Amino acid sequence: MSTQLMDFFNKQPRLGILATADKNGKVDAAYFGSPRMIDEKTIFMGLGKNRSFENLQQNPNAVFMIMEPGQSLPEWKGVRVYMKMTDCQTSGEKLDAIRTRIAEASGEKASQMVHAAVTFSIEEVRPLADFGQGWEKSI
């Protein structure tokens, strides 16, 4: 993976969709602005005590999808990042750090909604629309 992916993933402002599923396969999708690629293999984000958090406790696999509008539909940019939760902390330095970052970006009330600091490893990266192209062509 290149820094091109990291730059696109971390570009602000942006929202993306986090898709998770519980142990029975019941799917959830929620929008988030906080995920950050901290290196080419790792994503770090804050989660509230919500359905996404509950699902990840049962099933560590997730997908984060980012879309950026273009002038026409074929010109839209985006990426789907398939990932696996490797760490979840509900107290400590990582949680404090993400709450501080969210407080600066979105206010103290938003930061207090963060229940956990979650780390994911990147398993696979796919383009927004898979027309036989590499992900680099879609961002």
Phi and psi in radians as a Rosetta constraint file:
Dihedral C 1 N 2 CA 2 C 2 CIRCULARHARMONIC -1.988 0.35
Dihedral N 2 CA 2 C 2 N 3 CIRCULARHARMONIC 3.048 0.35
Dihedral C 2 N 3 CA 3 C 3 CIRCULARHARMONIC -1.215 0.35
Dihedral N 3 CA 3 C 3 N 4 CIRCULARHARMONIC -0.288 0.35
Dihedral C 3 N 4 CA 4 C 4 CIRCULARHARMONIC -1.038 0.35
Dihedral N 4 CA 4 C 4 N 5 CIRCULARHARMONIC -0.775 0.35
Dihedral C 4 N 5 CA 5 C 5 CIRCULARHARMONIC -1.108 0.35
Dihedral N 5 CA 5 C 5 N 6 CIRCULARHARMONIC -0.812 0.35
Dihedral C 5 N 6 CA 6 C 6 CIRCULARHARMONIC -1.064 0.35
Dihedral N 6 CA 6 C 6 N 7 CIRCULARHARMONIC -0.762 0.35
Dihedral C 6 N 7 CA 7 C 7 CIRCULARHARMONIC -1.079 0.35
Dihedral N 7 CA 7 C 7 N 8 CIRCULARHARMONIC -0.792 0.35
Dihedral C 7 N 8 CA 8 C 8 CIRCULARHARMONIC -1.128 0.35
Dihedral N 8 CA 8 C 8 N 9 CIRCULARHARMONIC -0.791 0.35
Dihedral C 8 N 9 CA 9 C 9 CIRCULARHARMONIC -1.085 0.35
Dihedral N 9 CA 9 C 9 N 10 CIRCULARHARMONIC -0.711 0.35
Dihedral C 9 N 10 CA 10 C 10 CIRCULARHARMONIC -1.572 0.35
Dihedral N 10 CA 10 C 10 N 11 CIRCULARHARMONIC -0.054 0.35
Dihedral C 10 N 11 CA 11 C 11 CIRCULARHARMONIC -1.025 0.35
Dihedral N 11 CA 11 C 11 N 12 CIRCULARHARMONIC 2.357 0.35
Dihedral C 11 N 12 CA 12 C 12 CIRCULARHARMONIC -2.184 0.35
Dihedral N 12 CA 12 C 12 N 13 CIRCULARHARMONIC 2.650 0.35
Dihedral C 12 N 13 CA 13 C 13 CIRCULARHARMONIC -1.344 0.35
Dihedral N 13 CA 13 C 13 N 14 CIRCULARHARMONIC 2.617 0.35
Dihedral C 13 N 14 CA 14 C 14 CIRCULARHARMONIC -2.850 0.35
Dihedral N 14 CA 14 C 14 N 15 CIRCULARHARMONIC 2.698 0.35
Dihedral C 14 N 15 CA 15 C 15 CIRCULARHARMONIC -2.153 0.35
Dihedral N 15 CA 15 C 15 N 16 CIRCULARHARMONIC 2.623 0.35
Dihedral C 15 N 16 CA 16 C 16 CIRCULARHARMONIC -2.385 0.35
Dihedral N 16 CA 16 C 16 N 17 CIRCULARHARMONIC 2.970 0.35
Dihedral C 16 N 17 CA 17 C 17 CIRCULARHARMONIC -1.915 0.35
Dihedral N 17 CA 17 C 17 N 18 CIRCULARHARMONIC 2.207 0.35
Dihedral C 17 N 18 CA 18 C 18 CIRCULARHARMONIC -1.756 0.35
Dihedral N 18 CA 18 C 18 N 19 CIRCULARHARMONIC 2.100 0.35
Dihedral C 18 N 19 CA 19 C 19 CIRCULARHARMONIC -1.853 0.35
Dihedral N 19 CA 19 C 19 N 20 CIRCULARHARMONIC 2.269 0.35
Dihedral C 19 N 20 CA 20 C 20 CIRCULARHARMONIC -2.341 0.35
Dihedral N 20 CA 20 C 20 N 21 CIRCULARHARMONIC 2.933 0.35
Dihedral C 20 N 21 CA 21 C 21 CIRCULARHARMONIC -2.517 0.35
Dihedral N 21 CA 21 C 21 N 22 CIRCULARHARMONIC 2.549 0.35
Dihedral C 21 N 22 CA 22 C 22 CIRCULARHARMONIC -1.391 0.35
Dihedral N 22 CA 22 C 22 N 23 CIRCULARHARMONIC -3.060 0.35
Dihedral C 22 N 23 CA 23 C 23 CIRCULARHARMONIC -1.129 0.35
Dihedral N 23 CA 23 C 23 N 24 CIRCULARHARMONIC -0.348 0.35
Dihedral C 23 N 24 CA 24 C 24 CIRCULARHARMONIC -1.678 0.35
Dihedral N 24 CA 24 C 24 N 25 CIRCULARHARMONIC 0.016 0.35
Dihedral C 24 N 25 CA 25 C 25 CIRCULARHARMONIC 1.577 0.35
Dihedral N 25 CA 25 C 25 N 26 CIRCULARHARMONIC 0.066 0.35
Dihedral C 25 N 26 CA 26 C 26 CIRCULARHARMONIC -1.215 0.35
Dihedral N 26 CA 26 C 26 N 27 CIRCULARHARMONIC 2.132 0.35
Dihedral C 26 N 27 CA 27 C 27 CIRCULARHARMONIC -1.609 0.35
Dihedral N 27 CA 27 C 27 N 28 CIRCULARHARMONIC 2.582 0.35
Dihedral C 27 N 28 CA 28 C 28 CIRCULARHARMONIC -2.361 0.35
Dihedral N 28 CA 28 C 28 N 29 CIRCULARHARMONIC 2.587 0.35
Dihedral C 28 N 29 CA 29 C 29 CIRCULARHARMONIC -2.351 0.35
Dihedral N 29 CA 29 C 29 N 30 CIRCULARHARMONIC 2.370 0.35
Dihedral C 29 N 30 CA 30 C 30 CIRCULARHARMONIC -2.521 0.35
Dihedral N 30 CA 30 C 30 N 31 CIRCULARHARMONIC 2.592 0.35
Dihedral C 30 N 31 CA 31 C 31 CIRCULARHARMONIC -1.570 0.35
Dihedral N 31 CA 31 C 31 N 32 CIRCULARHARMONIC 2.532 0.35
Dihedral C 31 N 32 CA 32 C 32 CIRCULARHARMONIC -2.508 0.35
Dihedral N 32 CA 32 C 32 N 33 CIRCULARHARMONIC 2.572 0.35
Dihedral C 32 N 33 CA 33 C 33 CIRCULARHARMONIC -1.983 0.35
Dihedral N 33 CA 33 C 33 N 34 CIRCULARHARMONIC -0.171 0.35
Dihedral C 33 N 34 CA 34 C 34 CIRCULARHARMONIC -1.500 0.35
Dihedral N 34 CA 34 C 34 N 35 CIRCULARHARMONIC -0.352 0.35
Dihedral C 34 N 35 CA 35 C 35 CIRCULARHARMONIC -1.036 0.35
Dihedral N 35 CA 35 C 35 N 36 CIRCULARHARMONIC 2.444 0.35
Dihedral C 35 N 36 CA 36 C 36 CIRCULARHARMONIC -2.341 0.35
Dihedral N 36 CA 36 C 36 N 37 CIRCULARHARMONIC 2.389 0.35
Dihedral C 36 N 37 CA 37 C 37 CIRCULARHARMONIC -1.425 0.35
Dihedral N 37 CA 37 C 37 N 38 CIRCULARHARMONIC 2.085 0.35
Dihedral C 37 N 38 CA 38 C 38 CIRCULARHARMONIC -1.665 0.35
Dihedral N 38 CA 38 C 38 N 39 CIRCULARHARMONIC -0.296 0.35
Dihedral C 38 N 39 CA 39 C 39 CIRCULARHARMONIC -2.764 0.35
Dihedral N 39 CA 39 C 39 N 40 CIRCULARHARMONIC -3.081 0.35
Dihedral C 39 N 40 CA 40 C 40 CIRCULARHARMONIC -1.267 0.35
Dihedral N 40 CA 40 C 40 N 41 CIRCULARHARMONIC -0.049 0.35
Dihedral C 40 N 41 CA 41 C 41 CIRCULARHARMONIC -2.217 0.35
Dihedral N 41 CA 41 C 41 N 42 CIRCULARHARMONIC 0.007 0.35
Dihedral C 41 N 42 CA 42 C 42 CIRCULARHARMONIC -2.356 0.35
Dihedral N 42 CA 42 C 42 N 43 CIRCULARHARMONIC 2.378 0.35
Dihedral C 42 N 43 CA 43 C 43 CIRCULARHARMONIC -2.099 0.35
Dihedral N 43 CA 43 C 43 N 44 CIRCULARHARMONIC 2.446 0.35
Dihedral C 43 N 44 CA 44 C 44 CIRCULARHARMONIC -2.235 0.35
Dihedral N 44 CA 44 C 44 N 45 CIRCULARHARMONIC 2.349 0.35
Dihedral C 44 N 45 CA 45 C 45 CIRCULARHARMONIC -2.690 0.35
Dihedral N 45 CA 45 C 45 N 46 CIRCULARHARMONIC 2.847 0.35
Dihedral C 45 N 46 CA 46 C 46 CIRCULARHARMONIC -1.781 0.35
Dihedral N 46 CA 46 C 46 N 47 CIRCULARHARMONIC 2.504 0.35
Dihedral C 46 N 47 CA 47 C 47 CIRCULARHARMONIC -2.263 0.35
Dihedral N 47 CA 47 C 47 N 48 CIRCULARHARMONIC 2.494 0.35
Dihedral C 47 N 48 CA 48 C 48 CIRCULARHARMONIC -1.379 0.35
Dihedral N 48 CA 48 C 48 N 49 CIRCULARHARMONIC 3.103 0.35
Dihedral C 48 N 49 CA 49 C 49 CIRCULARHARMONIC -1.483 0.35
Dihedral N 49 CA 49 C 49 N 50 CIRCULARHARMONIC 1.471 0.35
Dihedral C 49 N 50 CA 50 C 50 CIRCULARHARMONIC -2.403 0.35
Dihedral N 50 CA 50 C 50 N 51 CIRCULARHARMONIC -2.982 0.35
Dihedral C 50 N 51 CA 51 C 51 CIRCULARHARMONIC -1.116 0.35
Dihedral N 51 CA 51 C 51 N 52 CIRCULARHARMONIC -0.688 0.35
Dihedral C 51 N 52 CA 52 C 52 CIRCULARHARMONIC -1.042 0.35
Dihedral N 52 CA 52 C 52 N 53 CIRCULARHARMONIC -0.806 0.35
Dihedral C 52 N 53 CA 53 C 53 CIRCULARHARMONIC -1.063 0.35
Dihedral N 53 CA 53 C 53 N 54 CIRCULARHARMONIC -0.821 0.35
Dihedral C 53 N 54 CA 54 C 54 CIRCULARHARMONIC -1.077 0.35
Dihedral N 54 CA 54 C 54 N 55 CIRCULARHARMONIC -0.759 0.35
Dihedral C 54 N 55 CA 55 C 55 CIRCULARHARMONIC -1.065 0.35
Dihedral N 55 CA 55 C 55 N 56 CIRCULARHARMONIC -0.763 0.35
Dihedral C 55 N 56 CA 56 C 56 CIRCULARHARMONIC -1.141 0.35
Dihedral N 56 CA 56 C 56 N 57 CIRCULARHARMONIC -0.421 0.35
Dihedral C 56 N 57 CA 57 C 57 CIRCULARHARMONIC -1.212 0.35
Dihedral N 57 CA 57 C 57 N 58 CIRCULARHARMONIC -0.478 0.35
Dihedral C 57 N 58 CA 58 C 58 CIRCULARHARMONIC -1.683 0.35
Dihedral N 58 CA 58 C 58 N 59 CIRCULARHARMONIC -0.531 0.35
Dihedral C 58 N 59 CA 59 C 59 CIRCULARHARMONIC -2.558 0.35
Dihedral N 59 CA 59 C 59 N 60 CIRCULARHARMONIC 1.929 0.35
Dihedral C 59 N 60 CA 60 C 60 CIRCULARHARMONIC -1.346 0.35
Dihedral N 60 CA 60 C 60 N 61 CIRCULARHARMONIC -0.013 0.35
Dihedral C 60 N 61 CA 61 C 61 CIRCULARHARMONIC -1.555 0.35
Dihedral N 61 CA 61 C 61 N 62 CIRCULARHARMONIC 2.467 0.35
Dihedral C 61 N 62 CA 62 C 62 CIRCULARHARMONIC -2.693 0.35
Dihedral N 62 CA 62 C 62 N 63 CIRCULARHARMONIC 2.925 0.35
Dihedral C 62 N 63 CA 63 C 63 CIRCULARHARMONIC -2.291 0.35
Dihedral N 63 CA 63 C 63 N 64 CIRCULARHARMONIC 2.356 0.35
Dihedral C 63 N 64 CA 64 C 64 CIRCULARHARMONIC -2.000 0.35
Dihedral N 64 CA 64 C 64 N 65 CIRCULARHARMONIC 2.166 0.35
Dihedral C 64 N 65 CA 65 C 65 CIRCULARHARMONIC -2.066 0.35
Dihedral N 65 CA 65 C 65 N 66 CIRCULARHARMONIC 2.280 0.35
Dihedral C 65 N 66 CA 66 C 66 CIRCULARHARMONIC -2.065 0.35
Dihedral N 66 CA 66 C 66 N 67 CIRCULARHARMONIC 2.365 0.35
Dihedral C 66 N 67 CA 67 C 67 CIRCULARHARMONIC -2.212 0.35
Dihedral N 67 CA 67 C 67 N 68 CIRCULARHARMONIC 2.483 0.35
Dihedral C 67 N 68 CA 68 C 68 CIRCULARHARMONIC -2.247 0.35
Dihedral N 68 CA 68 C 68 N 69 CIRCULARHARMONIC 2.078 0.35
Dihedral C 68 N 69 CA 69 C 69 CIRCULARHARMONIC -1.076 0.35
Dihedral N 69 CA 69 C 69 N 70 CIRCULARHARMONIC 2.596 0.35
Dihedral C 69 N 70 CA 70 C 70 CIRCULARHARMONIC -2.109 0.35
Dihedral N 70 CA 70 C 70 N 71 CIRCULARHARMONIC -3.128 0.35
Dihedral C 70 N 71 CA 71 C 71 CIRCULARHARMONIC -1.111 0.35
Dihedral N 71 CA 71 C 71 N 72 CIRCULARHARMONIC -0.613 0.35
Dihedral C 71 N 72 CA 72 C 72 CIRCULARHARMONIC -2.377 0.35
Dihedral N 72 CA 72 C 72 N 73 CIRCULARHARMONIC 2.880 0.35
Dihedral C 72 N 73 CA 73 C 73 CIRCULARHARMONIC -0.944 0.35
Dihedral N 73 CA 73 C 73 N 74 CIRCULARHARMONIC -0.763 0.35
Dihedral C 73 N 74 CA 74 C 74 CIRCULARHARMONIC -1.131 0.35
Dihedral N 74 CA 74 C 74 N 75 CIRCULARHARMONIC -0.286 0.35
Dihedral C 74 N 75 CA 75 C 75 CIRCULARHARMONIC -1.618 0.35
Dihedral N 75 CA 75 C 75 N 76 CIRCULARHARMONIC -0.043 0.35
Dihedral C 75 N 76 CA 76 C 76 CIRCULARHARMONIC -1.096 0.35
Dihedral N 76 CA 76 C 76 N 77 CIRCULARHARMONIC 2.551 0.35
Dihedral C 76 N 77 CA 77 C 77 CIRCULARHARMONIC -1.965 0.35
Dihedral N 77 CA 77 C 77 N 78 CIRCULARHARMONIC 2.705 0.35
Dihedral C 77 N 78 CA 78 C 78 CIRCULARHARMONIC 3.046 0.35
Dihedral N 78 CA 78 C 78 N 79 CIRCULARHARMONIC 3.021 0.35
Dihedral C 78 N 79 CA 79 C 79 CIRCULARHARMONIC -2.699 0.35
Dihedral N 79 CA 79 C 79 N 80 CIRCULARHARMONIC 2.576 0.35
Dihedral C 79 N 80 CA 80 C 80 CIRCULARHARMONIC -2.016 0.35
Dihedral N 80 CA 80 C 80 N 81 CIRCULARHARMONIC 2.108 0.35
Dihedral C 80 N 81 CA 81 C 81 CIRCULARHARMONIC -1.936 0.35
Dihedral N 81 CA 81 C 81 N 82 CIRCULARHARMONIC 1.979 0.35
Dihedral C 81 N 82 CA 82 C 82 CIRCULARHARMONIC -1.530 0.35
Dihedral N 82 CA 82 C 82 N 83 CIRCULARHARMONIC 2.267 0.35
Dihedral C 82 N 83 CA 83 C 83 CIRCULARHARMONIC -2.531 0.35
Dihedral N 83 CA 83 C 83 N 84 CIRCULARHARMONIC 2.902 0.35
Dihedral C 83 N 84 CA 84 C 84 CIRCULARHARMONIC -2.317 0.35
Dihedral N 84 CA 84 C 84 N 85 CIRCULARHARMONIC 2.261 0.35
Dihedral C 84 N 85 CA 85 C 85 CIRCULARHARMONIC -1.141 0.35
Dihedral N 85 CA 85 C 85 N 86 CIRCULARHARMONIC 2.248 0.35
Dihedral C 85 N 86 CA 86 C 86 CIRCULARHARMONIC -1.993 0.35
Dihedral N 86 CA 86 C 86 N 87 CIRCULARHARMONIC -0.286 0.35
Dihedral C 86 N 87 CA 87 C 87 CIRCULARHARMONIC -2.736 0.35
Dihedral N 87 CA 87 C 87 N 88 CIRCULARHARMONIC 2.493 0.35
Dihedral C 87 N 88 CA 88 C 88 CIRCULARHARMONIC -2.505 0.35
Dihedral N 88 CA 88 C 88 N 89 CIRCULARHARMONIC 2.057 0.35
Dihedral C 88 N 89 CA 89 C 89 CIRCULARHARMONIC -2.125 0.35
Dihedral N 89 CA 89 C 89 N 90 CIRCULARHARMONIC 2.243 0.35
Dihedral C 89 N 90 CA 90 C 90 CIRCULARHARMONIC -1.809 0.35
Dihedral N 90 CA 90 C 90 N 91 CIRCULARHARMONIC 0.177 0.35
Dihedral C 90 N 91 CA 91 C 91 CIRCULARHARMONIC -2.807 0.35
Dihedral N 91 CA 91 C 91 N 92 CIRCULARHARMONIC 2.848 0.35
Dihedral C 91 N 92 CA 92 C 92 CIRCULARHARMONIC 1.874 0.35
Dihedral N 92 CA 92 C 92 N 93 CIRCULARHARMONIC -2.994 0.35
Dihedral C 92 N 93 CA 93 C 93 CIRCULARHARMONIC -1.101 0.35
Dihedral N 93 CA 93 C 93 N 94 CIRCULARHARMONIC -0.736 0.35
Dihedral C 93 N 94 CA 94 C 94 CIRCULARHARMONIC -1.101 0.35
Dihedral N 94 CA 94 C 94 N 95 CIRCULARHARMONIC -0.745 0.35
Dihedral C 94 N 95 CA 95 C 95 CIRCULARHARMONIC -1.138 0.35
Dihedral N 95 CA 95 C 95 N 96 CIRCULARHARMONIC -0.763 0.35
Dihedral C 95 N 96 CA 96 C 96 CIRCULARHARMONIC -1.044 0.35
Dihedral N 96 CA 96 C 96 N 97 CIRCULARHARMONIC -0.715 0.35
Dihedral C 96 N 97 CA 97 C 97 CIRCULARHARMONIC -1.143 0.35
Dihedral N 97 CA 97 C 97 N 98 CIRCULARHARMONIC -0.761 0.35
Dihedral C 97 N 98 CA 98 C 98 CIRCULARHARMONIC -1.254 0.35
Dihedral N 98 CA 98 C 98 N 99 CIRCULARHARMONIC -0.604 0.35
Dihedral C 98 N 99 CA 99 C 99 CIRCULARHARMONIC -1.101 0.35
Dihedral N 99 CA 99 C 99 N 100 CIRCULARHARMONIC -0.691 0.35
Dihedral C 99 N 100 CA 100 C 100 CIRCULARHARMONIC -1.099 0.35
Dihedral N 100 CA 100 C 100 N 101 CIRCULARHARMONIC -0.798 0.35
Dihedral C 100 N 101 CA 101 C 101 CIRCULARHARMONIC -1.102 0.35
Dihedral N 101 CA 101 C 101 N 102 CIRCULARHARMONIC -0.723 0.35
Dihedral C 101 N 102 CA 102 C 102 CIRCULARHARMONIC -1.229 0.35
Dihedral N 102 CA 102 C 102 N 103 CIRCULARHARMONIC -0.632 0.35
Dihedral C 102 N 103 CA 103 C 103 CIRCULARHARMONIC -1.062 0.35
Dihedral N 103 CA 103 C 103 N 104 CIRCULARHARMONIC -0.723 0.35
Dihedral C 103 N 104 CA 104 C 104 CIRCULARHARMONIC -1.157 0.35
Dihedral N 104 CA 104 C 104 N 105 CIRCULARHARMONIC -0.647 0.35
Dihedral C 104 N 105 CA 105 C 105 CIRCULARHARMONIC -1.495 0.35
Dihedral N 105 CA 105 C 105 N 106 CIRCULARHARMONIC -0.657 0.35
Dihedral C 105 N 106 CA 106 C 106 CIRCULARHARMONIC -2.256 0.35
Dihedral N 106 CA 106 C 106 N 107 CIRCULARHARMONIC -0.039 0.35
Dihedral C 106 N 107 CA 107 C 107 CIRCULARHARMONIC 1.813 0.35
Dihedral N 107 CA 107 C 107 N 108 CIRCULARHARMONIC 2.815 0.35
Dihedral C 107 N 108 CA 108 C 108 CIRCULARHARMONIC -1.110 0.35
Dihedral N 108 CA 108 C 108 N 109 CIRCULARHARMONIC -0.678 0.35
Dihedral C 108 N 109 CA 109 C 109 CIRCULARHARMONIC -1.063 0.35
Dihedral N 109 CA 109 C 109 N 110 CIRCULARHARMONIC -0.760 0.35
Dihedral C 109 N 110 CA 110 C 110 CIRCULARHARMONIC -1.110 0.35
Dihedral N 110 CA 110 C 110 N 111 CIRCULARHARMONIC -0.704 0.35
Dihedral C 110 N 111 CA 111 C 111 CIRCULARHARMONIC -1.156 0.35
Dihedral N 111 CA 111 C 111 N 112 CIRCULARHARMONIC -0.551 0.35
Dihedral C 111 N 112 CA 112 C 112 CIRCULARHARMONIC -1.290 0.35
Dihedral N 112 CA 112 C 112 N 113 CIRCULARHARMONIC -0.260 0.35
Dihedral C 112 N 113 CA 113 C 113 CIRCULARHARMONIC -1.382 0.35
Dihedral N 113 CA 113 C 113 N 114 CIRCULARHARMONIC -0.219 0.35
Dihedral C 113 N 114 CA 114 C 114 CIRCULARHARMONIC -1.347 0.35
Dihedral N 114 CA 114 C 114 N 115 CIRCULARHARMONIC 2.093 0.35
Dihedral C 114 N 115 CA 115 C 115 CIRCULARHARMONIC -1.729 0.35
Dihedral N 115 CA 115 C 115 N 116 CIRCULARHARMONIC -0.494 0.35
Dihedral C 115 N 116 CA 116 C 116 CIRCULARHARMONIC -2.551 0.35
Dihedral N 116 CA 116 C 116 N 117 CIRCULARHARMONIC 2.564 0.35
Dihedral C 116 N 117 CA 117 C 117 CIRCULARHARMONIC -1.751 0.35
Dihedral N 117 CA 117 C 117 N 118 CIRCULARHARMONIC 2.108 0.35
Dihedral C 117 N 118 CA 118 C 118 CIRCULARHARMONIC -2.083 0.35
Dihedral N 118 CA 118 C 118 N 119 CIRCULARHARMONIC 2.362 0.35
Dihedral C 118 N 119 CA 119 C 119 CIRCULARHARMONIC -2.002 0.35
Dihedral N 119 CA 119 C 119 N 120 CIRCULARHARMONIC 2.372 0.35
Dihedral C 119 N 120 CA 120 C 120 CIRCULARHARMONIC -2.131 0.35
Dihedral N 120 CA 120 C 120 N 121 CIRCULARHARMONIC 2.588 0.35
Dihedral C 120 N 121 CA 121 C 121 CIRCULARHARMONIC -1.724 0.35
Dihedral N 121 CA 121 C 121 N 122 CIRCULARHARMONIC 2.470 0.35
Dihedral C 121 N 122 CA 122 C 122 CIRCULARHARMONIC -1.418 0.35
Dihedral N 122 CA 122 C 122 N 123 CIRCULARHARMONIC 2.162 0.35
Dihedral C 122 N 123 CA 123 C 123 CIRCULARHARMONIC -1.698 0.35
Dihedral N 123 CA 123 C 123 N 124 CIRCULARHARMONIC -0.662 0.35
Dihedral C 123 N 124 CA 124 C 124 CIRCULARHARMONIC -2.796 0.35
Dihedral N 124 CA 124 C 124 N 125 CIRCULARHARMONIC 2.600 0.35
Dihedral C 124 N 125 CA 125 C 125 CIRCULARHARMONIC -2.203 0.35
Dihedral N 125 CA 125 C 125 N 126 CIRCULARHARMONIC 2.263 0.35
Dihedral C 125 N 126 CA 126 C 126 CIRCULARHARMONIC -2.255 0.35
Dihedral N 126 CA 126 C 126 N 127 CIRCULARHARMONIC 2.691 0.35
Dihedral C 126 N 127 CA 127 C 127 CIRCULARHARMONIC -1.192 0.35
Dihedral N 127 CA 127 C 127 N 128 CIRCULARHARMONIC 2.905 0.35
Dihedral C 127 N 128 CA 128 C 128 CIRCULARHARMONIC -1.008 0.35
Dihedral N 128 CA 128 C 128 N 129 CIRCULARHARMONIC -0.892 0.35
Dihedral C 128 N 129 CA 129 C 129 CIRCULARHARMONIC -2.090 0.35
Dihedral N 129 CA 129 C 129 N 130 CIRCULARHARMONIC 2.178 0.35
Dihedral C 129 N 130 CA 130 C 130 CIRCULARHARMONIC -1.630 0.35
Dihedral N 130 CA 130 C 130 N 131 CIRCULARHARMONIC 1.632 0.35
Dihedral C 130 N 131 CA 131 C 131 CIRCULARHARMONIC -1.861 0.35
Dihedral N 131 CA 131 C 131 N 132 CIRCULARHARMONIC 0.614 0.35
Dihedral C 131 N 132 CA 132 C 132 CIRCULARHARMONIC 1.403 0.35
Dihedral N 132 CA 132 C 132 N 133 CIRCULARHARMONIC 0.220 0.35
Dihedral C 132 N 133 CA 133 C 133 CIRCULARHARMONIC -1.807 0.35
Dihedral N 133 CA 133 C 133 N 134 CIRCULARHARMONIC 2.792 0.35
Dihedral C 133 N 134 CA 134 C 134 CIRCULARHARMONIC -1.301 0.35
Dihedral N 134 CA 134 C 134 N 135 CIRCULARHARMONIC 2.836 0.35
Dihedral C 134 N 135 CA 135 C 135 CIRCULARHARMONIC -1.074 0.35
Dihedral N 135 CA 135 C 135 N 136 CIRCULARHARMONIC -0.508 0.35
Dihedral C 135 N 136 CA 136 C 136 CIRCULARHARMONIC -1.063 0.35
Dihedral N 136 CA 136 C 136 N 137 CIRCULARHARMONIC -0.503 0.35
Dihedral C 136 N 137 CA 137 C 137 CIRCULARHARMONIC -1.300 0.35
Dihedral N 137 CA 137 C 137 N 138 CIRCULARHARMONIC -0.291 0.35
Dihedral C 137 N 138 CA 138 C 138 CIRCULARHARMONIC -1.728 0.35
Dihedral N 138 CA 138 C 138 N 139 CIRCULARHARMONIC 0.003 0.35
